[in-house]
Amino acid sequence: MVRANLPEFGRITGEPWHDRPLAIIGAGPSLADFDFTIFRNRKFRVLAIKEIMFEMPWADCGFSLDRPFLYRRYPDLERATLPTILAADNQLPRNHPVFERENITMIEKGSGDLLSDDPAVVNSCSTSGFGGLNVAHIKEAKRIALFGFDYSVSRDREGERHHYNDEKYAHHNRSNRRYWPRWATRYDLVAAQLQSAGREVINACPASAITAFPKVSISEGLAYLSSCG
C-alpha cells in the first residue's frame, strides 16, 4: 500500500496544443546523422521521445514511459530543464526523487489498446512513441507529424542500425526487434479514433513499419508542418 505522505501521480495540464502543428520526434534509424537543430525555432511544437529529449533541450516537451530509461538517464533528467512528462506504473517506487522534479510531470501508465482521453493516464501499447502520440491526443494537437517512428531496422555500410545513434543505444536489447512489427500494428487500432477526434497524422518515415498513417519523406514532413502553421 502506498503511504499517504508519498507523492501521487499527476495529470497533463496546461494550454491545449491545437493552435500549432506538432512534430513528435522518435529515435528510429531514419534520423541517423540527422541535424536536429532543423526542428528548432519553427512555428510548430516539438515533442521529443526518450533519448531525443537530450538532443533537443529546447523542445517544447519531452516524454517517456520506459522505466529502465528513467533509471538509466535519471542523472541527465535531474540536470535537464525541459518540461517533461514521464509515465510509470506502480513498480516505480513513489519515493523516487523524480517525483520531486519541478519540470517533470509523473502520470500513470495505462495498458489500454486505444489512446487514453484521461489527462491522468497515458496508454503505452509497449512503446514510448505510442505514449507520445497519446500525449498529443490529450493535448488536442490537430496536425501531427511523426519523425523517427521506424519500428524497423535499417542497413547501411556499417551494417544494421536500430536507432538514430546505436552508440547511445548500446544498452538496448536487440531481441526486441521481433516485437517491432507487432508494435507497429498497434497504431492501426487508433487511426480511426484520432480521425474522429479531428487529429490528422502523417508519418515522415517512408520505410516505417507503421502503415496506419500516410507516409512522406522527412522534408515533406517539415513542409507539412510549416504549411499548417
C-alpha positions in Angstrom: 0.0 0.0 0.0 1.3 3.5 -0.9 1.7 5.7 2.2 -0.4 8.9 2.2 2.7 11.1 2.6 4.3 9.9 -0.6 3.6 11.7 -3.9 0.8 10.6 -6.2 0.7 10.6 -9.9 -0.3 13.9 -11.5 -2.1 14.8 -14.8 -1.3 16.5 -18.0 -2.2 20.2 -17.7 -1.6 23.5 -19.4 -2.9 25.1 -22.6 -4.0 22.8 -25.4 -1.8 22.3 -28.4 -4.4 22.9 -31.1 -3.1 26.3 -32.1 0.1 25.0 -33.8 1.1 21.7 -35.5 3.2 19.2 -33.6 6.3 17.2 -34.5 6.9 14.1 -32.5 10.5 13.0 -32.7 11.4 9.4 -32.1 14.7 7.6 -32.1 14.5 5.5 -35.3 17.4 4.9 -37.7 15.8 7.1 -40.3 17.2 10.0 -38.2 20.7 8.7 -38.2 23.3 11.6 -38.5 20.4 14.0 -38.6 20.8 17.6 -37.7 18.1 18.0 -35.0 18.5 21.8 -35.0 16.4 21.8 -38.2 13.4 21.4 -35.9 14.4 24.5 -33.8 12.8 27.9 -33.9 9.9 26.8 -36.2 6.3 27.7 -36.0 5.4 24.2 -34.7 5.8 22.5 -31.4 8.2 19.6 -30.8 7.6 16.6 -28.5 10.9 14.7 -28.0 10.7 11.0 -27.2 13.2 9.4 -24.7 16.9 10.0 -25.6 15.9 12.5 -28.2 15.0 15.0 -25.5 18.7 15.3 -24.7 19.4 16.1 -28.3 16.7 18.8 -28.1 16.9 20.6 -24.8 15.0 23.4 -26.4 12.0 21.2 -27.4 8.5 22.1 -26.0 8.2 18.9 -24.1 9.9 15.5 -23.5 8.2 12.2 -23.0 9.0 8.6 -21.9 7.1 5.7 -20.3 10.2 3.4 -20.2 11.1 2.7 -16.6 14.6 1.4 -17.4 15.2 4.7 -19.3 14.2 6.6 -16.2 16.7 4.7 -14.0 19.4 4.8 -16.6 19.1 8.5 -17.6 18.0 9.9 -14.3 21.2 11.9 -13.8 20.5 13.6 -17.1 16.9 14.2 -16.2 18.0 15.7 -13.0 20.1 18.2 -14.8 17.6 19.0 -17.5 15.2 21.9 -17.5 13.0 20.7 -20.4 9.3 20.3 -19.4 8.9 16.6 -19.4 6.1 14.1 -19.0 7.0 10.6 -17.7 4.5 7.8 -17.4 5.1 5.0 -14.9 3.3 2.2 -13.2 3.3 1.2 -9.5 6.5 -0.7 -9.9 8.3 2.7 -9.7 8.7 3.5 -6.0 6.8 6.6 -5.0 9.8 7.8 -3.0 11.9 8.0 -6.2 13.3 11.6 -6.4 11.9 12.0 -9.9 8.5 12.8 -8.3 10.1 15.9 -6.8 11.4 17.4 -10.0 9.6 20.7 -10.8 10.0 20.3 -14.6 8.7 16.7 -14.6 5.1 15.6 -14.5 4.6 12.0 -13.4 1.5 10.4 -14.7 0.1 6.8 -14.6 0.9 4.4 -17.4 -2.2 2.5 -18.6 -2.5 -0.6 -20.7 -5.4 0.0 -23.0 -5.2 -0.6 -26.7 -6.7 2.8 -27.6 -5.5 6.2 -26.7 -6.5 7.4 -23.3 -8.7 10.5 -23.1 -7.9 10.9 -19.4 -5.2 13.5 -18.7 -4.1 11.4 -15.7 -3.3 8.3 -17.8 -1.3 7.5 -20.9 -1.6 4.1 -22.6 1.6 2.6 -23.6 1.0 -0.3 -26.1 4.6 -1.2 -25.3 6.4 1.9 -26.7 7.1 5.5 -25.7 6.3 6.5 -29.3 2.8 5.3 -28.9 2.6 7.0 -25.5 3.9 10.3 -27.0 1.1 10.1 -29.6 -1.3 9.7 -26.6 0.1 12.8 -25.0 -0.5 14.7 -28.3 -4.1 13.4 -28.3 -4.7 14.5 -24.8 -3.2 17.9 -25.5 -5.6 18.2 -28.5 -2.9 18.6 -31.2 -4.7 18.9 -34.5 -1.9 18.3 -37.0 0.8 15.8 -36.1 3.9 14.6 -38.0 5.9 11.6 -36.7 9.6 11.5 -37.3 11.9 8.6 -36.4 9.0 6.2 -35.9 10.6 3.4 -38.0 9.7 0.4 -35.9 12.2 -1.5 -38.0 15.9 -2.0 -38.7 17.8 -0.1 -41.4 21.0 -1.3 -43.1 23.9 0.9 -44.2 27.6 0.5 -44.9 28.2 0.0 -41.2 25.7 -2.8 -41.0 22.4 -2.9 -39.2 21.2 0.2 -37.5 18.4 0.1 -34.9 18.3 3.7 -33.7 19.4 7.1 -34.8 22.6 6.6 -32.8 23.4 3.0 -31.9 26.3 4.0 -29.7 23.9 5.9 -27.4 21.6 2.9 -27.5 24.3 0.3 -26.8 22.2 -0.8 -23.8 19.2 -1.7 -26.0 18.1 -5.3 -26.1 18.1 -6.0 -29.8 16.0 -9.1 -29.3 13.1 -6.6 -29.1 13.3 -6.3 -32.9 11.0 -9.4 -33.1 8.3 -7.3 -31.4 8.5 -4.3 -33.6 6.1 -5.4 -36.4 3.5 -6.2 -33.8 4.1 -2.9 -32.0 3.7 -1.1 -35.4 0.2 -2.6 -35.9 -1.0 -1.1 -32.6 -1.3 2.2 -34.4 -3.9 0.6 -36.7 -6.2 0.4 -33.7 -6.1 4.2 -33.0 -6.2 5.6 -36.5 -10.0 5.9 -36.6 -10.0 7.2 -33.0 -7.7 10.0 -34.0 -9.6 10.8 -37.1 -12.9 11.0 -35.2 -11.2 13.4 -32.7 -10.2 15.7 -35.5 -6.5 14.8 -35.4 -4.5 14.5 -38.7 -1.3 12.4 -38.5 1.4 11.8 -41.1 4.4 9.6 -40.8 7.6 11.2 -42.1 9.5 7.9 -42.5 8.8 6.2 -45.8 10.5 2.9 -44.6 8.4 2.8 -41.4 6.6 -0.4 -40.4 3.7 1.7 -39.3 1.1 1.8 -42.0 -1.8 3.4 -40.2 -0.9 7.0 -41.4 0.2 8.4 -44.8 3.9 8.2 -45.3 6.0 11.1 -46.5 9.7 12.0 -46.6 11.4 14.0 -43.8 11.5 17.1 -46.0 7.8 16.6 -46.9 7.0 16.2 -43.2 8.7 19.5 -42.4 6.9 21.2 -45.3 3.6 19.9 -44.0 4.3 21.3 -40.5 5.3 24.7 -42.0 2.2 24.8 -44.2 -0.1 24.1 -41.2 1.5 26.9 -39.1 
